Amino acid sequence: MNFTFTVEGYYEVIVTGTTANGCEKSTVVGVVIASDDVSTGNNGGLESESLGDALSKRYVQRKMKSVPTELVKTDAMLYDKAKLLVKSNPAGRNVNSQTMLAMFPTELASGNTSHVTSPTDILDYTIAQEVISVDFEIAGKN
């Protein structure tokens, strides 16, 4: 049996079989179809219209000033959670407080490459106290 999925997303396939005794058994199998078209956190992807407008203006300003708008990942951006946790805990901060970084995984799969792509200037447009975005790549794909 073959199925062709043409749109990425999560699907549930129900497989039903009948035993020799006439009993029916169904099993739900989750199928995730990955997209090859994933952008970095540095590209935005915001749900808020007003914040989206602010970042659109930021993008236009970058273009007008010839500031690169395409993020180029470098070795300096490699994600090392342990180092970032030490760096993000200035003296006097409660070490038991929950941070976004603390909730991020160390890796998604063995051998993955990951880069910090946080658009830190977003803090200028929001009431957020912290922002983090990490791109995890396996075999060169986000």
N, C-alpha and C positions, 0 to 999 in steps of 0.2 A: 504494500500500500504506500503511495506517495502523495504528499501534499506540497503545493507550491504556495509559499507566502511571499507576497510582493510588497508588503508594507511592514516596516520595522515596528516592534511593539511586543506586548505580552499577549499570548494566546493560550487558551486552555483547550486541549483536545481530549474528548471523552472517548475512551476505548471500551467497548462493550463486547463481552464474549459469553457464550453459553456452554455450560459443561455437558458431559454425556448424560447427566441426570436431569437436564433441562433447567438447571439453576442459572440465573443470569448474574453476571458480575461486571460492574463498571469501575473504571479507574480514570481519574482525571490526571492528565500529564500536562504540566506547564511547559510552554515553549517560549523562549525569548529570542526574537529576531533582532540582532544588533544592527545599528546603522553605521555606515562608514562616514557619515556626515555629522561629526560631533565637533563643536567649537570649544575653545578654551573659555575659562571663566573671565578672562580679560576682555572678551568680546561682548560682554553684557549679558543678554538673555534675561532681561528683567520683566517682571509681570506688572509692575507699577507704572502707570502712564506718566505721572509727574516725574518720577525718577528717570524713566525712559527719555522724557523730553530733556531733562538736565544732561543726561549722558549723550544725547544726540548733539546738543550744543557743544559739549566737550569734544566730541568727534570732529565737528565742523571746525572748531578752533585749532585742533591738532592739524587738520588738513591745511588750513589757511597759513599756519606757521611752519609747514613742511615737517611736522613731527611725525615719525613713523606711526602708523595705526595698526600695522600687522605685527603681532608679537612673535619675536624670534627667540626660541628657547635656547638657553646657553647652559653650560656646566655650572655657572654661578647660581642658577635657579633650581638646581637639583634638590629634591625634597628629602630632607633628613629630619624626621619627626623628633628624634631625641635632641638634636642640636637646636631645633626651633623651640622646643619646650623650655630648654635652659635659657635661650635668648629671650623668650617672651615672658619670663618670670622675673621682673625687676625686684630689687630689694624691697621688702615690706609688703609685697602682695601676698594675699592668703593663698598658700600653695594648694589648698583644698577647693578653691573656687573652680567652677566649671568653665572651660573655655572651648571655643569652636575647635581649636587645634587638638585639644585633648580627645575630642569625639571622632577625629579623623583616623582612619586606619593607617597603620604603618606601611602596608602594601596591600594590593588587591590580589596579586598572584605572584608566585615565586618567579623572580627574574624580570619583573616589570620595571619600567623606567618611569620616574615621576618628576614633574617640575611644578614649582610653586608659581602660579599665574594670577595671584591675587591682584585685583585692580584696587590698590590701596587708596587711590585718590577718591574712591567712592565715599570714603569717610567724610569728605568735604561736603557731600551732597545729602547726607543722611544723618539720622541720629544714632546710627550703629556705632558701637564701641570697638568692634573688631570685624575683620573680613578675612576670609581665607578661601582660596580656590587652588586645588591641586589637580593637575592633569595626569592621570595614570595611563601609561601606554604599554601595550603588549605587542611585540613584533612591529613597533613603529606606528600602531594605530591607537587613537584615543579610545 
